[in-house]
Amino acid sequence: MKVSELLQQKGSAVATINQSQLVGDAVQLLRERGIGALVVVGATPPLVGILSERDVVRALANGEEGVLDQRVSELMTVNITVCSPSSTTLELMELMTEMRVRHIPVTDGESLVGIVSIGDVVHARLHELEREKTELLEYVSAR
C-alpha cells in the first residue's frame, strides 16, 4: 500500500506547532489531540522539526530545569525523517525500524501533506495481510 492510499483512509490532518511556542503548549496539544508527536513549523517550509512525547520525557529524565517553559525549538528533533506519498508501507516499516522513529511526516515537494505513525503502518499492514489471506482462501476454494 502506498502512503497516499493510507492518507486517504486515515486523513491528512497534521497537528503542528510553531518552533517559538513553549513546550508546555506542545504538551497540552499532544494531550488534547491524543497524539504522540507534533510537526514543528517555522520560517522555512514545509517543516523545521518534530517534537514527540519521547523528546519531552527525555528532557524531564535528564533533569533539565523548566522543561515546560522552554521553546519547542530547544527540544525538537531537527534531523527529520520524511517520506513521500509514493512511499510504501513496507518501506515505512523498514525506515521506522532503522531510524527508530514512530512518526514520519509526509511531504510532497515543499508541502506537508500528512503524517504517518507506526500505528497507522501496522493497521494498514494488518488489513493488507487480511486481504491477501481472503484472496488466497478464495483461490484455493475455487479449485
RAQUI-V296380 format. One record per residue. RES is the residue in three letters. D_LAST is the distance of its C-alpha to the last C-alpha in Angstrom with 1 decimal. Layout:
res = {RES:RES}
d_last = {D_LAST:D_LAST}
//
This chain:
res = {MET:LYS:VAL:SER:GLU:LEU:LEU:GLN:GLN:LYS:GLY:SER:ALA:VAL:ALA:THR:ILE:ASN:GLN:SER:GLN:LEU:VAL:GLY:ASP:ALA:VAL:GLN:LEU:LEU:ARG:GLU:ARG:GLY:ILE:GLY:ALA:LEU:VAL:VAL:VAL:GLY:ALA:THR:PRO:PRO:LEU:VAL:GLY:ILE:LEU:SER:GLU:ARG:ASP:VAL:VAL:ARG:ALA:LEU:ALA:ASN:GLY:GLU:GLU:GLY:VAL:LEU:ASP:GLN:ARG:VAL:SER:GLU:LEU:MET:THR:VAL:ASN:ILE:THR:VAL:CYS:SER:PRO:SER:SER:THR:THR:LEU:GLU:LEU:MET:GLU:LEU:MET:THR:GLU:MET:ARG:VAL:ARG:HIS:ILE:PRO:VAL:THR:ASP:GLY:GLU:SER:LEU:VAL:GLY:ILE:VAL:SER:ILE:GLY:ASP:VAL:VAL:HIS:ALA:ARG:LEU:HIS:GLU:LEU:GLU:ARG:GLU:LYS:THR:GLU:LEU:LEU:GLU:TYR:VAL:SER:ALA:ARG}
d_last = {28.2:31.6:34.8:35.4:32.2:33.3:36.7:35.5:33.8:36.6:39.5:41.9:45.1:47.0:49.8:52.7:56.2:59.1:60.3:63.8:62.8:63.3:60.8:61.7:60.4:57.2:56.7:57.3:54.8:52.1:52.8:52.9:49.6:47.9:46.9:47.4:48.8:50.8:51.0:54.6:56.0:59.4:61.2:58.6:55.2:52.5:53.2:55.6:53.9:51.8:53.2:51.0:51.8:51.8:54.6:56.7:56.1:57.0:60.2:61.0:60.3:62.6:65.3:65.9:68.6:67.9:64.2:63.7:66.7:65.5:64.1:60.3:61.1:62.5:59.3:56.5:54.3:55.2:52.8:49.8:46.3:44.7:41.5:40.6:38.2:36.0:35.6:32.3:31.8:31.0:34.4:36.1:34.9:36.3:39.5:40.1:39.7:41.9:44.5:44.4:44.4:42.8:43.5:43.1:44.7:42.8:45.1:44.8:47.9:50.9:49.0:47.7:44.5:43.1:42.7:39.7:40.0:38.1:36.9:35.5:33.6:32.1:31.2:29.5:27.7:26.4:25.0:23.3:21.7:20.6:19.1:17.2:16.0:14.8:13.0:11.3:10.3:9.0:6.9:5.7:5.5:3.8:0.0}
//
